[in-house]
Amino acid sequence: GQQLNQSPQSMFIQEGEDVSMNCTSSSIFNTWLWYKQDPGEGPVLLIALYKAGELTSNGRLTAQFGITRKDSFLNISASIPSDVGIYFCAGLISHELPAQAGTALIFGKGTTLSVSS
Amino acid sequence: DAGITQSPRHKVTETGTPVTLRCHQTENHRYMYWYRQDPGHGLRLIHYSYGVKDTDKGEVSDGYSVSRSKTEDFLLTLESATSSQTSVYFCAISEFRGNGELFFGEGSRLTVL
């Protein structure tokens, strides 16, 4: 089945540094999404990308949908302690039937971000 | 916040006992999902529902069953819990088919001894 390779697996950075993480796959996706999970909570959607080449920002976060449709990148600028958590990428495969909605969404294994002040 | 509640939030049980986790939503969303999260594996789909009484299997469905008798409730049942089912379980809901935008619950931590 389709797989997403998310890297790095973990990052340890100083407050104020910029962060970059990415997701790659051998499969083509129609949508890329980035979620963040705070410790002890469920993931929350940060950014959704719907077109190849699309660059979208949400505050200090910027994400891009790769031109090949096989990858996506997330950058965090000027990190702060509350950026700590697990960041998941997710890719959505095109599908026609409601019954396919669940298996059409593939998650990466996450990047754990630690920020020291 | 999306109105999604999971219960129980924490449960410890013994091998071989049945366990049911409940997901309740107040958003009237059509799609509901159960994921499990384990270190090194990320989020893995167990089962999902695309309507009342319409469910299908995900990546790791063995040992689990689900039921959805009304829009707001999606139940996950472990008929006979095993230690390998110790995990954190997340319910998620989605309004639109196929846009990948999920709202997650806060999770249910299950420990099987």
Contacts between the chains, C-beta under 8 A, distances in Angstrom:
chain1	res1	chain2	res2	distance
A	1	B	59	7.6
A	6	B	42	7.9
A	31	B	99	6.6
A	31	B	100	5.2
A	33	B	100	4.9
A	33	B	101	7.0
A	35	B	102	7.9
A	40	B	106	8.0
A	40	B	107	7.8
A	41	B	106	5.8
A	41	B	107	7.2
A	42	B	90	5.3
A	42	B	92	7.6
A	42	B	104	3.2
A	42	B	105	5.4
A	42	B	106	5.3
A	42	B	107	5.5
A	43	B	43	7.3
A	43	B	90	7.5
A	43	B	102	7.7
A	43	B	104	5.0
A	44	B	104	7.1
A	45	B	101	5.7
A	45	B	102	7.0
A	45	B	103	7.7
A	48	B	99	7.3
A	48	B	100	6.8
A	48	B	101	6.0
A	88	B	42	6.5
A	88	B	43	6.6
A	90	B	100	5.9
A	92	B	98	6.6
A	92	B	99	7.2
A	92	B	100	4.0
A	94	B	98	7.8
A	95	B	98	6.0
A	98	B	30	7.8
A	98	B	31	7.9
A	98	B	50	4.2
A	98	B	51	7.0
A	98	B	54	7.6
A	98	B	97	5.3
A	99	B	50	5.7
A	99	B	54	7.2
A	99	B	56	5.7
A	101	B	31	5.7
A	101	B	48	6.9
A	101	B	50	5.5
A	101	B	94	7.4
A	101	B	97	5.1
A	101	B	98	5.8
A	102	B	31	7.6
A	102	B	33	5.9
A	102	B	45	5.8
A	102	B	47	7.8
A	102	B	48	3.2
A	102	B	50	7.4
A	102	B	56	6.2
A	102	B	58	5.7
A	103	B	45	6.8
A	103	B	48	7.8
A	103	B	56	7.6
A	103	B	58	6.3
A	103	B	59	7.5
A	104	B	98	6.4
A	105	B	45	7.7
A	105	B	100	5.1
A	105	B	102	7.6
A	107	B	42	5.3
A	107	B	43	4.5
A	107	B	44	7.8
A	108	B	42	6.3
A	109	B	40	6.9
A	109	B	41	6.5
A	109	B	42	3.7
A	110	B	42	5.0
A	110	B	43	8.0
